[in-house]
Amino acid sequence: MTDAYDISLGREDDIPGILLLQEANLAERGGGLAVRQTADWYRRAILERSIVVGRHDRKVVGYVLGTSLAAKAHVMIVQTMLRLFPPPPDCYLYGPICVAESQRGKGIAGALFEVLKTHMAGRPAMTFIRADNIPSLRAHRKMGMNELGAFEAEDVPYVALNYSE
């Protein structure tokens, strides 16, 4: 099923598609993304080789980030999670992951994560998901992530998860 996708590290020409996908999936629009990033932020992620992009018919239909904890240290949700659930050594922050609504349920989230895990050479990962985002929690459990526990940031409940091989 995922053979129809081109999945690889992000490229400069992916940024417009990434931004469109991000905007459509922000929490303020009913989506699951909690934080808006800028084009420059994604440009740095591409230069740091920390974003994996899925394309279908040359259109960006999904992406996932694997960034250093320091790269997102300014994000309050991340600060709260790491204070409550101290990360293991050499841990990176997984996410966000974003998949176009038209492509959900086709295995692209798992395929993006597999490429990211390979690129990160088996390092442990941590992430958080809104507690009311049941489809995402289910998908991440299926991808082998384990729940660390619940926490709250800005009066919104989240679930912290981790992955280690």
N, C-alpha and C positions, 0 to 999 in steps of 0.2 A: 504493500500500500504506500509506503513512504518512498518507493523508487521514483515516483513522479516529482520528487523534490530535489532541489540542489541545496545541500546543506554544507556550509563551510564557514570559516572565519569571516567576519564582516569586512566589507570593502567600503571605501569612500562613497561610491555611487549607491550604496544601500541606505544612506542617511535619510533622504526624503521619504522613502517607504517606511523606515523605522519610525520616523516622527508621525506620519499619518496613522500608523498602527497604534502607536502610543496614545495619541489624542483620542482615538475611538474607544480606547480601553481604560481611560482614567476613571477613578472612583466617582468623580463629579459628573460623569456621563453614564454611570451605572456599571462601570467595568471594575476589574479587580486590581488595577494599578494604583498604588498609593502615592507615588512620587513622580512628578514630571521632570524629565531631564532635557537639557538643551542640545542643539545640534553640536555645539562645541564639546559638550560632555561625551556624546556618542563618538565624535571624531577622536577624542583622546582614548576612548575604549577600543576603537579600531586600531589606533597606533600601538596600544598596549597589548593588542591581540587577546582581548578579554570578552569579545562578543561573538556569538555564533548566530548566523542568520539562515533562515530557511526561505527558499524562493520557489515559486511555482509559476510557470510561464513567465519568468523573468520579473515577477512581482514579489516583493517582500510579504510573506504570509506568516512569519514567526521569527522570534529572536529570543535569545537567553544570554544573560550576562554572568560572568564569573569574575568578580573583581576582588581586589584586596580589601581587607577590612578597613584599612586606612582610607581608601578611596571613597567610602561612604560613611566615614566617622562623623561627618557633619549632620547626618540624617538622624533625627530624634528617635524614630522607631528602631533603627539599628542600634543606637546607643542603649536604649532600654532593653532590647533583646540580649545584647552582649553582657550587660550588667547582671541580668538574671540568669543567663545561661553562658558561662564563660566558654569561649571557643577552644578547641584543641589546637596544638601547635600546627603551623603551616596551613591553617584553615582559610578558605576563601568564602566570600559571600556569593551564594547562588541567587541569581535573579536580579531583576524581575525576568519572568518568562512571559511572553505575550504571543498568542496565536490568534490569527484572524478568525472571526466567528464562523466564516464559511468553511474553515479547515479543521475545526475542532472535532474530536472524536475519530480522527484518521491516523493517529499515532505520531503526529509531528512533534508534540511536546516531548515524548520519550526519545524520539530520534535526535532532537536538538540537544537533549541532556546527554545522550550517549556520546555525541561528538564533543561536547564540552568536557565530559569526564575524561575522555581520551586526551584532549588537549591539556587538561590540568594534571595529567599523569597520576591519577588515583588519590589526589589530595582530598582531605575531608572538606565538606561544605556545610554551610548553615544558611537558613532562609526563614522567612516568616510569611504567613498567609492569613488574610482576614478569616476570622473564625466562622463567618457566615458564608464563605466561599466553598461550599461543600464539593462542587465538581473539581475545583483545584486541589483541595485536600485529598480527595479520592485519587486523582491522577498522580499526585506526588507520592502517596503511599504505594501505588502500583509501580512507580519508578524506583522503589526501594528506600524511600526516605522514612525516617522514624520521627515521631513526635517527641519533642523535649518537654513541652508543656505550654500552658496558656499564659498570656500577658496582655496588658492593656497599654495603649499609647494614645493620648489625646481622646480619651473616652471611647476608643474603638478596640474591641477585643481581637487579638491575633493568636495564632498558634505558631510556635517556633518548631522548626524541623531541622534534622541534620542528615547527612549522608556520609558514610565512610565505608571503604571497601574492606 
